[in-house]
Amino acid sequence: MAIVNTYLYFNGDCEKAFELYKSVFKKEFKYIGRYKDVPEVARHNFPNCEDEHIMHIGLPISDETILMGADIIDVSRKEKNTSKFFSLYVNTQSKEEADRLFNSLSKEGEIKLPISDQFWGSYYGICRDKFGINWKISFTLDNN
């Protein structure tokens, strides 16, 4: 069976975003690599990345899921939001966990749909975190 994981790109604030995700999911980083660690022969592939920018970071969320990311600096990009066309969907084990994740991720961000009981049988909400990443947080009410 194939496993699908998410890889997020940031325009210089990957480390700050992943510090938030580390605190929200209460997990430890599996790996942090910086551009200063990239061999000199390959540095030309990342012309706008500084030594301390994140080249690769991995945060295990569960046994099956690793949230990964990097800084890919685009000096021409003006907007902060890089997730206009996707959301990360997290299905939780309890309403309390859903509330904790939703409240933590939406802090200083934007609530698109307040988390609440939905007609299809889920406790569900949508937010965008302060780094521009969209999150859909859900708990299936049948699991009580």
VMD Tcl script that draws the C-alpha trace (Angstrom):
set ca {
  {0.00 0.00 0.00}
  {1.27 3.46 -0.86}
  {1.49 6.09 1.85}
  {0.82 9.72 0.95}
  {2.42 12.46 3.03}
  {2.25 16.22 2.68}
  {5.21 18.40 1.72}
  {4.77 22.14 2.30}
  {6.86 24.91 0.77}
  {7.42 28.22 2.50}
  {8.92 31.52 1.46}
  {11.33 31.86 4.39}
  {9.19 31.01 7.42}
  {9.23 27.20 7.30}
  {10.97 26.89 10.67}
  {8.44 29.16 12.41}
  {5.55 27.25 10.86}
  {6.97 23.89 11.90}
  {7.63 25.12 15.44}
  {3.88 25.85 15.59}
  {3.01 22.41 14.17}
  {5.41 20.74 16.62}
  {3.61 22.41 19.54}
  {0.14 21.72 18.14}
  {0.70 18.03 17.42}
  {2.98 17.53 20.45}
  {5.59 15.65 18.42}
  {9.35 15.95 17.86}
  {11.11 16.62 14.57}
  {12.47 13.58 12.79}
  {14.96 15.64 10.80}
  {15.97 19.26 10.26}
  {18.36 20.13 7.44}
  {19.46 23.63 6.54}
  {20.81 25.04 3.29}
  {24.21 25.54 4.93}
  {24.43 21.72 4.87}
  {23.91 21.51 1.09}
  {27.20 20.68 -0.69}
  {28.70 23.73 -2.38}
  {28.41 22.07 -5.81}
  {24.57 22.01 -5.44}
  {24.05 25.44 -3.84}
  {23.39 27.07 -7.23}
  {20.04 25.18 -7.30}
  {18.81 27.35 -4.40}
  {20.00 30.86 -5.29}
  {17.83 32.80 -2.83}
  {18.08 30.46 0.16}
  {20.25 31.56 3.05}
  {22.30 29.23 5.25}
  {19.73 29.06 8.06}
  {16.68 28.51 5.83}
  {15.16 25.03 6.03}
  {16.27 22.65 3.25}
  {14.11 19.80 4.64}
  {12.18 19.18 7.84}
  {10.10 16.19 8.91}
  {7.54 16.04 11.72}
  {5.88 12.66 12.36}
  {2.19 13.22 13.11}
  {1.25 9.54 13.49}
  {2.75 6.15 12.64}
  {1.63 6.62 9.02}
  {1.92 10.37 8.53}
  {4.89 12.71 8.32}
  {4.39 16.42 7.68}
  {7.38 17.68 5.69}
  {8.51 21.03 4.40}
  {11.20 23.35 3.10}
  {11.93 26.98 2.31}
  {11.91 27.60 -1.42}
  {12.59 31.31 -1.62}
  {10.86 33.09 -4.47}
  {11.77 36.77 -4.37}
  {9.08 37.56 -6.96}
  {6.26 36.07 -4.89}
  {4.29 38.76 -3.09}
  {1.52 36.79 -1.40}
  {2.15 34.81 1.76}
  {-0.59 32.24 1.17}
  {0.82 29.23 -0.63}
  {-2.16 26.94 -0.01}
  {-4.83 28.57 -2.12}
  {-5.82 25.30 -3.79}
  {-5.49 22.67 -1.04}
  {-6.19 21.96 2.64}
  {-4.70 19.53 5.12}
  {-7.44 17.28 6.52}
  {-6.99 15.93 10.04}
  {-9.42 13.36 11.46}
  {-9.13 13.26 15.26}
  {-9.95 10.68 17.94}
  {-12.15 13.03 20.03}
  {-14.01 16.32 20.03}
  {-11.55 17.62 22.59}
  {-8.61 16.87 20.31}
  {-10.45 18.48 17.39}
  {-11.07 21.62 19.45}
  {-7.46 21.79 20.62}
  {-6.06 21.42 17.11}
  {-8.55 23.84 15.57}
  {-8.02 26.50 18.24}
  {-4.23 26.18 18.09}
  {-4.04 26.29 14.29}
  {-6.50 29.15 13.87}
  {-4.79 31.37 16.48}
  {-3.55 34.48 14.65}
  {-4.95 32.94 11.47}
  {-8.45 32.91 10.01}
  {-11.51 30.81 10.80}
  {-13.26 29.88 7.56}
  {-15.93 27.64 9.15}
  {-16.21 27.51 12.95}
  {-15.82 24.00 14.29}
  {-19.23 22.55 15.13}
  {-21.57 19.58 14.58}
  {-22.37 19.21 10.89}
  {-25.40 17.70 9.16}
  {-23.35 14.79 7.73}
  {-22.42 13.49 11.18}
  {-19.04 15.10 11.78}
  {-17.73 17.68 14.19}
  {-15.87 19.80 11.64}
  {-14.26 23.17 11.02}
  {-11.99 24.94 8.54}
  {-9.25 27.43 9.31}
  {-6.14 28.97 7.80}
  {-3.11 29.22 10.07}
  {-0.96 32.35 10.38}
  {1.41 30.93 7.74}
  {-1.36 30.63 5.13}
  {-1.90 26.86 5.34}
  {-5.54 25.67 5.17}
  {-6.66 23.03 7.71}
  {-9.85 20.96 7.88}
  {-10.28 19.45 11.35}
  {-12.83 16.69 11.83}
  {-14.14 14.18 14.35}
  {-16.70 11.61 13.26}
  {-19.56 11.80 15.76}
  {-20.39 8.11 15.36}
  {-17.14 7.31 17.20}
  {-18.50 8.39 20.60}
}
mol new
graphics top color blue
foreach p $ca { graphics top sphere $p radius 0.5 }
foreach p [lrange $ca 0 end-1] q [lrange $ca 1 end] { graphics top cylinder $p $q radius 0.2 }
display resetview
